[in-house]
Amino acid sequence: MATVRTAEAHWEGALLDGHGEVELTSSGVGRFAVSWPARAEAANGKTSPEELIAAAHSTCFSMALSHGLAGGGTPPTSVDTTASVTFQAGVGITGIHLDVAAVVPGLTAEQFAAAAENAKLNCPVSKALTGAPITLSATLVE
């Protein structure tokens, strides 16, 4: 069965001097402030689309790696992943780097590298970031 998760964003003002919030509505875990300076300069207690992508990617990759390792008969004790999403103003997202460290009893470094590469290629967020179809509904409110 398919699931749908939602987040809602509200923005006021122009890009450079405006501000907004993003709310994780499916889970209800919170609202987070966003702004252009938080995206292009220092976070200063606010989030950005890139940080949210990094959160999704690091979590999805860890889950995919754990699943692949367990399916291969070597379940991990722990998996810790950092996703670093690079944003360049005027260009966009220029890269994503995944850094993973895991405790996996009975696995060689070569086997772990292969499992990590497989997870990188096949986790749903990795796949979505390569060009998932995007649909749109637009309503002008007067």
C-alpha positions in Angstrom: 0.0 0.0 0.0 1.3 3.4 -0.9 1.7 6.1 1.7 1.7 9.9 1.2 3.6 12.2 3.5 3.1 16.0 3.4 4.8 19.2 4.4 3.4 22.7 4.0 5.4 25.8 3.4 4.2 29.4 3.9 6.3 32.3 2.6 5.9 36.1 3.0 7.7 38.7 1.0 10.4 38.6 -1.7 13.1 36.0 -1.7 16.0 38.0 -0.3 14.1 39.8 2.5 11.2 37.4 3.0 10.7 34.7 5.5 8.6 31.6 6.0 7.9 28.4 7.8 7.7 24.8 6.8 5.5 22.4 8.8 5.8 18.7 8.8 2.1 18.0 8.6 2.0 14.2 8.3 3.9 13.6 11.5 3.0 16.8 13.3 6.5 17.0 14.7 6.9 20.7 14.2 7.1 23.9 12.3 10.5 25.3 11.3 11.5 28.8 10.2 13.1 29.3 6.8 14.7 32.3 5.1 17.0 33.1 2.2 20.0 33.8 4.5 19.5 30.4 6.2 19.7 28.8 2.8 22.5 30.8 1.3 24.6 31.9 4.3 24.4 30.8 7.9 21.5 28.7 9.3 21.1 30.9 12.4 18.5 28.6 13.9 16.5 28.2 10.7 16.3 25.3 8.2 16.4 25.2 4.4 15.2 22.9 1.6 18.7 21.5 1.4 18.8 20.6 5.1 15.4 18.9 4.8 16.7 16.9 1.7 19.8 16.0 3.7 17.6 14.7 6.5 15.4 12.6 4.2 18.4 11.3 2.3 20.5 10.3 5.3 17.5 8.5 6.8 16.4 6.7 3.7 20.0 5.6 2.9 20.5 4.2 6.4 17.3 2.3 6.2 18.1 0.9 2.7 21.6 -0.1 3.8 20.3 -1.8 6.9 17.7 -3.7 4.9 20.3 -4.8 2.3 22.8 -5.9 4.9 20.1 -7.9 6.8 18.9 -9.4 3.6 22.4 -10.6 2.9 22.6 -12.3 6.3 24.7 -9.7 8.0 22.3 -7.3 9.9 24.1 -4.2 11.2 24.4 -3.3 14.8 24.2 0.3 13.9 24.3 2.6 10.9 25.2 6.3 11.1 24.9 8.5 8.0 25.5 12.1 7.3 24.1 13.6 4.1 25.7 16.9 3.0 23.7 18.8 0.4 25.7 21.6 -1.3 23.7 24.6 -2.5 25.2 27.4 -4.7 23.1 30.5 -5.0 22.2 31.2 -8.6 23.0 27.6 -9.6 21.1 25.3 -7.2 22.0 22.0 -5.6 25.4 21.0 -6.9 25.9 17.8 -5.1 25.1 15.4 -2.3 27.7 13.5 -0.3 26.8 10.6 1.9 29.2 9.6 4.7 28.3 6.4 6.5 29.9 4.5 9.3 28.4 1.2 10.5 29.0 -1.7 12.8 28.3 -4.9 10.8 29.7 -8.1 12.4 31.0 -10.6 9.9 31.4 -8.3 6.9 34.6 -7.3 5.1 35.4 -3.7 4.1 34.9 -4.6 0.5 31.5 -6.2 1.2 30.4 -3.2 3.2 31.5 -0.8 0.4 29.5 -2.8 -2.2 26.4 -2.8 0.1 26.7 0.9 0.7 27.0 1.6 -3.0 23.9 -0.5 -3.7 22.0 1.4 -1.0 23.2 4.7 -2.5 21.8 3.7 -5.9 18.6 2.1 -4.8 17.2 4.0 -1.8 14.0 5.7 -2.8 15.3 9.2 -2.0 18.4 8.6 -4.1 16.1 7.5 -6.9 13.8 10.5 -6.5 16.7 12.9 -6.6 17.7 11.7 -10.0 14.5 13.0 -11.6 11.2 11.8 -10.2 8.1 13.0 -12.0 6.7 16.2 -10.4 3.1 17.1 -10.8 1.6 20.5 -10.0 -1.8 22.1 -9.1 -1.7 25.9 -9.0 -4.4 28.2 -7.6 -4.2 32.0 -7.7 -5.9 33.4 -4.6 -7.4 36.9 -5.1 
